[in-house]
């Protein structure tokens, strides 16, 4: 199954006219040779003076305060558009991560306490300090994903510091049971080109086994919020693609079928009260994010019909 050109055009039209600024400029960059400077400008609106990112860049966390969670999203996009380490956005984000790493545990707290004062999804509510327990003390999520981005910008980081952090993260990934979100972080680290081959070989089997164990094999498994093969193999070159090869074609067909008549992809989750204004804002932002990322997935796998 291919995403037909008319459906592709509807998605582009939505992103160009209704998406939030970050996804609008990213769409222009990826699909219309738009200037990377515009991407930097829209991302800068989410960066704080401390170098971290916030201001709803992660739609389920509406706080303006900086967080490791939002900073991971910013670095994902900065790496994707080939931003050099000398880019001010990158330099400040790297400084923020160095300053906020807990030196005892070598982890980043997912969110700052200030996040609780702003609208947020129920799963981000830190009831009496419950978030660390809910996220396995942040040993893999968000650490593995952040380490992948730090490795990309290794030339700007202290070598010994990064080596120690990477080794601790690889050990955690290889030896722990991983939920669906931790597996996403692990897959990002596994795909980091800068990860050493010995570290990659240490990770590939346990991560692949867990990815197969939790991803469904048919559309019935993917109707509700949960892990899908494309969560972990985002391109044919992904290191988990061979382990999920028997499921990826059906998952790509499912993805195409989920596009709305308006050309968008929408979240299949909510904060509980679908009418809540904060959720409505988050839903719009997620629709923007999901529509862009779905198009990139389909493009990576050659599932968009050729133009005339």
N, C-alpha and C positions, 0 to 999 in steps of 0.2 A: 504494500500500500504506500502511495506517495501523497504528500500534501500538495494538492493541486495549486496551480499558480494563482487562481482567484482567491483561494483560502489563504495562501501566503500573502497576497496583496492586502487582504483584509487585516491580517495581523500587523503588517507594516503600517497600514493607515492608522490603526489604533495606536501603535507605539509612537508614531509621528505626531499625532494630534491630541491624544488623551493620556498618554503615559506620564508618570512623574518625570522631572527633568533628568535624573540619572539614567533611567532606562531609555529615555528619548535620545539622549546624546550617544549612549552606547549602541543603540540600534543604528543610528547614523554611521557610527564608526565601523561596525561589523558588516553592515549590509549596503552602505552607500558611500564608502570612503570618506566619512565625515571626519573633521579634525579632532585629533586627540586632545587638543587644548580645551575643547568644549566639554569633554569628559572630565578633565581636571577641574574645570570651573564648577560643574554640577556636584562633583564629589566634595569639593572644598566647602560647599555649603553645609556639609555634614561633619566637618572636622572642627574640633575644639582647639583652643590655644594650647592645651597640654599635648596635642598631637593625636589623641584618640578620636574615634568617630562615634557619633550618636545621632541625635535629631531624627529618630525614626528610620535610619537606614535599614535596620532590621525591623520590618513592619510590626511585629508583635511586641516590640519594646519601644514605646513612644517617647521615652525620656530624651532630653537634649544632652544628658551627661554622656561622657565617653565610656565605652565598654569594650572588653576584649571581643565580645560577640560581634558588635558592629564593625570593629576594626578589622576583623577577619574578612568580612564582606568587602570592605573597601580595598583591602590588599588583594583579594581575589580578582577584583576588577582591574586594579592597577597592574597586576601581573599580566592579566589577559590582554591589556592594551600595550604591553611592552614598555611600561613606564620605567625609565632608568632609576637606579638607586639615588641619583643626584636630584631627582624630582622633589621639590619641597614637600609635597604631600607624602611621599614615601619616607623621606628623611624624618619628618615629624612623627609619622606612625611608628617607625622603627624605634625612635627615642622613647615614645610612649610605652611600647612593649618592654623595652629594657628597664624602664623605670617602674613598671607595675608588676613585673614578675616577682612572685614570692620566692625569696632566696632559699628558704628552708625546704619547701615542697617542689620547687621548680615548676610551679603552675601559675596560671592566671585565673583569678575569680572571673566567672562568666559575666557578671553584672556588678556595678557599684551599688551601694545602699541607696543612692539617690534615685535609682530606677523604680523603686517601690512607690515613690510619690507621684509618678506619672502613670497614665493608662498603660496597661500591659496585659498580655494573655494570662489566664489563670495558671498555666504551667510555669510562668516566670515569677510567680508570687513567692517571695522568700519568707515563709512563715517561720519566725523564730530561728532564722539561719538554716533553713531546710535545703536550700539549693545545692550546697556541696554534696549532701547525701543523695539528692536526686540525680546528680550528674557525676557520681563516682569520683568525688573530690577533684573533678576537672583534670584527671590524669590523662585522658584522651581527648575529650571534648571540652574546650576548643583547642587544646594544646597541640594535637597532632596536625591540625590544619594550619595553625599559626607557624609551627616549625617548618612546614612545607614552604611557606612564604618567606620565612627568615632564611632558609637555605637558598632560595632564589636570589636573595639580596645578601648573600654571605660575605661578599667583598666589603660590605659596609658594617659588618658585625665583628666583634672580637672572636677570633677563631676558637680559642679554648672554651670560652663561654658557650658558644653555639654547639661545639662538639659534645660538651657535657650535657647540655639540654637535649640534644638530638638523641644521644645514647639512652638517656632516661626515658624519653618518649617512646623510642622503639621498643624498649623492654616492656613498658606498660601496654603498648598495643599488642605485642606478641603474647602476653601472658594473662590477659584479662578477657572475661566475657564482654562483648560489646553490644550495646543496643543500636537501634537503627541510625541514630544521629552520631554516635561515636564511630560507627562504621563509615559514615560519610567522611568524617575527619581522617580516619585511618586510610581510606581509599585515596584521599587527596595527598597524604604523605607518601603513600606507596607510588603514586604517579609523579612525584616530584623528580624531575630529571637530575637534580643535584644530590639526591639521596645516594649514598654509596651502594654498590651492588651487593656487598655483604650484608648491609642492613636491609636492603630490599628482599634478599633471599630469606632473611630471618622472618620477614613479615608475610610474604606472599601466601604461604600455605595456611596459617591460622586465619588470616583475614579472608581469604577465598572461601574457606570452609564455613566461616560464620556468615558470609554474604549469601552463600547458597542456602544455608539453613533458614534464613529469615525472609528471603525474597520469594514471593509466590511465583507460580508458573503460568497463570492464566489471568484473563481480564476479571474473573470473579474475585481474585485475590487483590486486585488493585483498585477496586471501586471506592474504597474508603481510605482514609489517611493511613499510610503505612509504607514500609520499604518496598521499592521496586528495583528491578535489575538496573535500570537507567540511573538510579540514585548513586550507583557505585561504578558503573562503566559509562562514562560520559562521552567517550569517543571510541572508535574501533581500536585505537592504540592503547586504551586503558589497560593496566595490568590485570584487572579483574575481568576483562572482556572474555578471555578464553573460558574461565570458570562459569560464566553466565551466558555463553554463546547460544545455548539451546533455548534461552528465555528472551533474549534481546529482540528478535524479530517480532514476536507477539507483543512485547511491551511497546515497541515502536508503533505497531498498528494501533494499539490501544491509545497511545498518546495522540495520534492523529485524530482518532475518533472522538477524543475529549474536547476538541476545539469547539467553542461556541459559535453560533451564527454570526456574532459580532467580530469574530476573528481572534478572540482571546482564549486564554486558559485561566481558570479561576481556582482559588483554593477549595479543597474539599474538607475543610475544617472551619471552625468558628470559635469565638470566645464563649459560646453558650447562648448569649442574648444577641441574636442576629440583628436586632434593631438598635443596639447600642451605638451611639455616634462614633466612639473611638474604634469599635470594630469595623464600622463602615469605612472609616478612613484607612484602617489597616488592610481591609479587603481590597480597596482600590489599589493600594500600594503593592499588595501581593499579586493582584492581577497583572499589574505592570511588570513586576519581576518575573512571574511565571511565564508570561507571554514571550518575553525576551529569551529566557533560558530554554524554553521549549523549542523555539525557533533555532537556537544554536545547537541543541541536541539533534534535531532533525537534519540540519545542514551538515553536521559532523558525520552523520551516518548516511548521507546521500539520499535522504527521504523527502526532499523537496523537488517537485517536478521542474524540469528545465524550462526556462523562458524561451520565448520566440526569438 
